[in-house]
Amino acid sequence: MTPADCDALAPPPPATLSDQTSAGEVPAPTDVDSAAVNQQQKRRIDPDADLVVRARSGEMRAFDELVEKYTPRLYGLVYHMTSNHDDANDILQEVFSKAYRSLKRFRGKSSFYTWIYSIATNMTLNFLKKRNRRRMMSLDDVDLAIENDRDFIDVTSKSDPVREVGISELQERLNIAMQKLSVDHRAVVTMFDIQAMPHAEIAKILGISEGTVRSRLFYAHQQLQAWLEDFRK
Amino acid sequence: MSETDDIERLIRLKRYESPGEAYYSAFLEDLKERQRAGMLQTSARNLLMERIGTWIAECGRTRCVLALSTCVVAVLCTTFYFASITAFNSESGNTIAAGSSASSSSPTLSEADIDSIQLKIPELSTRVPDQKVVQTPTGGNLIPIGVHLGLREL
């Protein structure tokens, strides 16, 4: 499975208990042990609930499992925002360190995934806003499976036939264009276009309305069209 | 395909950028190493500040309100205490000043008043029985030395 498949098929964040209750999927308990039944149903809704409980009690192995589970997705978020592997690594280390220290304050109102994703987003935005000037890019390797990707084939076939578009050149141009965007626009493009998150979840994580998400996406796409015009001919 | 779709398809190609499986495998170990190193470097003061921050964050709203109210009451009590001491001292000073000024009821005389007061002594007869009249050299109201005056003459 290629990284592209991982990102594309990333499981949607588990719905919170309130969401499922309003949808009527949780039947009303009738037994005396309704509290225990509800607890079991809550754990089924958030697949990380057991790991979180064990990690909060001090079980390091449980927290390790959470790290292994979410590192690829969180790394993708931070890397696509910074276009720098070293910065992404440092930020991700800080994200998990902070998550570990703050685990006791996690109330479970949202899923663990949403919670840690918010931490990563906020830390990345703060890092980029502090860093004012643009830093040298440090790009990851591109999986060669890209050559079989239909979108890549379409792009390279549409471009100037005299000039072959190499993978490196395409990667560099895409990252340069992304870095030209403001951090706020870059965030919505990363979450929506690259990580395939729905508008509602993006709005919740960034603390903005869905309308603002859509308008930022529209503006960002217009900017990117201008900068990547020669790949669309 | 719309222009927006083209751009979205282009940007989606960034998904193929990846650090590789080896990076993810080593990430957890690096994280643990960094945490161990960080704990060694964390000073006692930073740990205390972090613990205080965690305690404050874990405090419920009621406890925060109680703590804040206690602080406000303590500040008010301290302010009132010092204000009362200051007021007491100032009152004591005023009382002493008032007592000393009450004993001297007559108004004080200025220097101009003193200068204007002339010691009016009627012209005296300096004649001593069986003696010649002696005229004073200044012609003022000075009493020559050796002349004894009676009460009537004064």
Interface residues (C-beta under 8 A of the other chain):
Chain A: T2 P3 A4 D7 A8 D64 V67 E68 T71 P72 Y75 G76 Y79 H80 H85 N89 L92 Q93 F96 S97 Y100 R101 K104 R105 L139 D140 D141 V142 D143 A145 I146 D149 D151 F152 D154 V155 L170 Q171 L174 N175 M178 V189 D193 I194 F218 H221 L224 Q225 L228 F231 R232
Chain B: E3 T4 D6 I7 E8 R9 L10 I11 R12 L13 K14 R15 Y16 E17 S18 P19 G20 Y24 F27 L28 D30 L31 R34 Q35 G38 E50 T54 A57 E58
